[in-house]
Amino acid sequence: MPDRPAGPAPVFDGVRVLEVAQWTFAPAAAAVLADFGASVIKIEDPVTGDPQRALATSGVVPKVGEVNLVTAQTNRGKRSVGLNLRDPRGRELLMELVDRADVLVTNFRGPARVKLGFDEDTVRARNPRIVYARATGQGARGPDADRGGYDFTSFWMRSGIASALTAPGADRPLPQPPAFGDKAGAMNLAFGIAAALFRRERTGEGACVDVSLLGSALWQHSSAILYSWGLGREFPVATGRSANPIGRGYKTADGRWIALMMIESDRWWPDLCRHIDRPDLIADERFADAAARAANHDACTAVLEDVFAALPLAEWERRFAGLAGPWAVQRTMLEAADDPQVTENGYAVPVDHDGTAVRLMSAPVQFDERVPGLSRAPEHAEHSEEVLLELGYGWDAITALKESGVV
């Protein structure tokens, strides 16, 4: 770990967040707020808990030691309260927490929020200054506003991302990495909440914040989508050929890939030629400038393919150590864990999870070069009694609530 101050930058110190959510999208946004000092209470069903917890117990995802890493990553730094919102007493307890909260974040669908008594109107009537943050699949309006959606459906498939990245004739759409859209949506939601809190500091007014998986995907994929709309045809992504031969990947002798992204190709071409030990290409009229290389694209890429295929990755890494133009190796996930840029910047943070050492990914934001000091995710309903005591309930009342299944 780099030698610099650790621990959360107190950006959200004193901010109380109430999370009535499950799975990844909204809970990951609350985790980001917790990383930077917010106090987050996670409301879970008192019997089953967040269904994400069952992914490990049912064998859908493996455990590391006894740790469900999916839950650990999404819920670090929170307190968990088991609360039965189907019971009127559970809903009243939730409102007592609403009274004290600065933010309520949820990804429950609209009808469920109304049925369980924490829709925006009810919550804002109780606490007008609260920031009410809604994470949805397709947005707050339109015919599918109340339709459920996971990131594979709402983010990956519906937005055109899967279509753009799946080669024609493929047997199935290109699979999406786990929670890929959820994590992008979570950062957008965290930004929206932060902006709403900033406005409240200025005006005293609460706000309703909406972020959807579909909207997040459209933003993420906007460059290609806008060209598709503007041109009236699908803009090539997966199978499209760049006119720039040094704006693509090349395979090495040992089957690895090196990506060149030298968009200012006239600036970088001579130096690249020297680093691949082909200075003769600089004077080759077919490749004299960007226009010539585009016109002779196939010939240029064929030469470069032969050059890269002649040597293994380790030799190219040695030769390219002083290459100024942008390039990168296609790393595996295991290799990324040991990337010095990952370790030196504290992007992966060690966490002691009840005796099991794991690494969790920090939020991709740092303040004053401080690496967030992450703490473990809570066990299901671990803090129910603690939070009820803070609300002023005595042990007899807490016991009665537990015996009746409210908490």
Secondary structure as UniProt FT lines:
FT   TURN            11..14
FT   STRAND          16..20
FT   HELIX           25..35
FT   TURN            36..37
FT   STRAND          39..44
FT   TURN            46..48
FT   HELIX           51..53
FT   HELIX           54..57
FT   TURN            58..59
FT   TURN            65..66
FT   HELIX           69..75
FT   TURN            76..77
FT   STRAND          78..82
FT   TURN            85..86
FT   HELIX           88..100
FT   STRAND          103..106
FT   HELIX           110..115
FT   TURN            116..117
FT   HELIX           120..126
FT   TURN            128..129
FT   STRAND          131..136
FT   TURN            143..146
FT   HELIX           151..157
FT   TURN            158..159
FT   HELIX           161..165
FT   TURN            168..169
FT   TURN            178..179
FT   HELIX           180..203
FT   STRAND          207..212
FT   HELIX           213..220
FT   HELIX           222..231
FT   TURN            245..246
FT   STRAND          249..251
FT   TURN            253..254
FT   STRAND          257..260
FT   HELIX           265..275
FT   TURN            276..277
FT   HELIX           279..283
FT   HELIX           285..287
FT   HELIX           290..295
FT   HELIX           297..309
FT   HELIX           313..319
FT   HELIX           320..322
FT   STRAND          327..329
FT   HELIX           333..337
FT   HELIX           340..344
FT   TURN            345..346
FT   STRAND          348..353
FT   TURN            354..355
FT   STRAND          356..361
FT   TURN            368..369
FT   STRAND          370..371
FT   TURN            380..383
FT   HELIX           384..390
FT   TURN            391..392
FT   HELIX           395..403
FT   TURN            404..405
//
